[in-house]
Amino acid sequence: MKMLTDEQIFDILDGCASKEILSQHQNLLTESAEYKAYFDELEAVHFDLADLNIEKPSAEFTENLLANIAYAPVKKKSWSSQLTWIFLALMSVFFVVTIGLAVFYFSNSTSAIAIPRVNNLEVINDFSTDLLVKVILLINLIVILAIFDKKVLKPYFMNRKVRLS
């Protein structure tokens, strides 16, 4: 007589086998000791699996999880986010100082109001016209390069995804 397959045996254990398979099963149990041992092993496995508690997430798992997650605090704006306004303020101060110095030094020859000249101002005059302009230009260049690096180059290279491997 032909042995039953594992699927048919599990159908018997689950209680959903047909009458034909049940009658064949009864015959095999009485006639074959090998089949009976095999069936007993599968039956033990079946009952062991049935006794296991299978944990399933509850229907409200997502809602409970979201309710228990602590939301990240809102980041305070750092000074680097205000860098544009700082730059504009510094540039306006340098611009006002430069215009003020230009008006002060170039107004005595063409203006109707004469500004009294002091003889000891030659050192200041040389410093302001040559070195001061170079220093102001250098500081402006450094600030512009820092802003360009922060606002243009860094985002460009962060978004660029190049893999060497």
C-alpha positions as CSV (number, residue, x, y, z in Angstrom):
1,M,0.0,0.0,0.0
2,K,1.2,3.5,-0.8
3,M,2.4,5.8,2.1
4,L,0.8,9.1,2.6
5,T,2.7,12.3,2.0
6,D,3.6,14.8,4.7
7,E,1.0,17.2,3.4
8,Q,-1.8,14.6,3.7
9,I,-0.6,13.6,7.2
10,F,-0.7,17.3,8.3
11,D,-4.2,17.6,6.8
12,I,-5.2,14.6,9.0
13,L,-3.7,16.3,12.1
14,D,-5.4,19.6,11.2
15,G,-8.7,17.8,10.8
16,C,-9.3,18.8,7.1
17,A,-8.5,15.5,5.3
18,S,-11.0,13.7,3.1
19,K,-12.7,10.5,4.0
20,E,-10.6,8.6,1.4
21,I,-7.3,9.8,3.0
22,L,-8.6,9.0,6.5
23,S,-9.5,5.4,5.6
24,Q,-6.1,5.0,3.9
25,H,-4.5,6.4,7.1
26,Q,-6.4,3.9,9.3
27,N,-5.3,1.0,7.2
28,L,-1.6,2.1,7.2
29,L,-1.7,2.5,11.0
30,T,-2.9,-1.1,11.5
31,E,-0.6,-2.6,8.8
32,S,2.7,-0.7,8.9
33,A,4.8,-0.2,12.1
34,E,7.1,2.1,10.1
35,Y,4.2,4.4,9.1
36,K,2.9,4.4,12.6
37,A,6.3,5.5,14.0
38,Y,6.6,8.2,11.3
39,F,3.1,9.4,12.0
40,D,3.8,9.6,15.8
41,E,6.9,11.7,15.1
42,L,4.9,14.1,12.9
43,E,2.1,14.2,15.4
44,A,4.5,15.1,18.2
45,V,6.0,17.9,16.1
46,H,2.5,19.1,15.2
47,F,1.4,19.3,18.8
48,D,4.7,21.0,19.9
49,L,4.2,23.6,17.2
50,A,0.6,24.1,18.3
51,D,1.6,24.6,21.9
52,L,4.1,27.4,21.0
53,N,2.8,30.9,21.7
54,I,3.2,32.9,18.5
55,E,3.6,36.5,19.3
56,K,1.8,38.8,17.0
57,P,2.0,42.6,17.1
58,S,-1.2,44.2,18.2
59,A,-3.4,46.2,15.8
60,E,-2.4,49.4,17.5
61,F,1.4,48.7,17.4
62,T,2.2,51.6,15.1
63,E,0.1,54.1,17.1
64,N,1.6,52.9,20.4
65,L,5.1,53.1,19.0
66,L,4.6,56.6,17.7
67,A,3.1,57.7,21.0
68,N,6.1,56.5,22.9
69,I,8.8,58.0,20.7
70,A,10.1,61.2,22.1
71,Y,10.2,63.9,19.4
72,A,13.5,65.5,18.8
73,P,13.7,69.0,20.1
74,V,13.8,71.8,17.6
75,K,17.3,72.9,16.8
76,K,18.1,76.5,17.7
77,K,19.5,78.5,14.9
78,S,23.3,78.7,15.2
79,W,25.3,81.7,14.3
80,S,26.3,80.1,11.0
81,S,22.7,80.4,9.8
82,Q,22.9,84.1,10.5
83,L,26.2,84.4,8.5
84,T,24.6,86.2,5.6
85,W,23.3,89.0,7.9
86,I,26.6,89.2,9.7
87,F,28.4,89.5,6.4
88,L,26.0,92.3,5.2
89,A,26.4,94.2,8.4
90,L,30.2,94.0,8.2
91,M,30.2,95.0,4.6
92,S,28.0,98.0,5.3
93,V,30.3,99.1,8.2
94,F,33.4,98.8,5.9
95,F,31.5,100.7,3.2
96,V,30.5,103.6,5.5
97,V,34.1,103.8,6.9
98,T,35.6,103.8,3.4
99,I,33.2,106.5,2.2
100,G,33.8,108.6,5.3
101,L,37.6,108.4,4.8
102,A,37.2,109.3,1.2
103,V,35.1,112.3,2.0
104,F,37.5,113.4,4.7
105,Y,40.6,113.2,2.6
106,F,39.3,114.3,-0.8
107,S,37.0,117.0,0.3
108,N,39.5,119.7,1.2
109,S,40.4,120.6,-2.4
110,T,37.0,120.7,-4.1
111,S,34.6,121.5,-1.3
112,A,33.4,124.9,-0.2
113,I,33.9,124.0,3.4
114,A,37.5,123.8,4.2
115,I,38.6,121.1,6.6
116,P,41.6,122.3,8.6
117,R,44.7,120.2,7.9
118,V,47.0,119.1,10.7
119,N,50.6,118.7,9.8
120,N,51.1,115.5,11.9
121,L,48.6,113.5,9.8
122,E,51.0,112.4,7.0
123,V,51.6,109.1,8.7
124,I,47.9,108.5,9.1
125,N,47.3,109.7,5.5
126,D,49.9,107.2,4.1
127,F,48.5,104.4,6.3
128,S,44.9,105.1,5.4
129,T,45.4,105.4,1.7
130,D,47.7,102.4,1.1
131,L,47.8,99.9,3.9
132,L,44.2,100.4,5.2
133,V,42.7,99.8,1.8
134,K,44.7,96.6,1.3
135,V,43.7,95.4,4.7
136,I,40.0,96.1,4.1
137,L,40.2,94.4,0.7
138,L,41.9,91.4,2.2
139,I,39.3,91.1,5.0
140,N,36.5,91.4,2.5
141,L,38.1,88.7,0.3
142,I,38.5,86.3,3.2
143,V,34.9,86.8,4.3
144,I,33.6,86.3,0.8
145,L,35.6,83.1,0.3
146,A,34.4,81.8,3.7
147,I,30.7,82.4,2.7
148,F,31.3,80.9,-0.8
149,D,32.8,77.8,0.8
150,K,30.0,77.4,3.3
151,K,27.0,78.2,1.1
152,V,28.1,76.9,-2.3
153,L,31.0,74.4,-2.1
154,K,30.0,72.5,1.0
155,P,26.4,71.7,-0.2
156,Y,27.7,70.8,-3.7
157,F,30.2,68.3,-2.4
158,M,27.8,66.9,0.2
159,N,25.2,66.2,-2.4
160,R,27.7,64.7,-4.8
161,K,27.7,61.0,-4.4
162,V,30.9,59.5,-5.8
163,R,31.9,56.1,-4.7
164,L,35.5,55.0,-5.3
165,S,34.9,51.3,-4.6
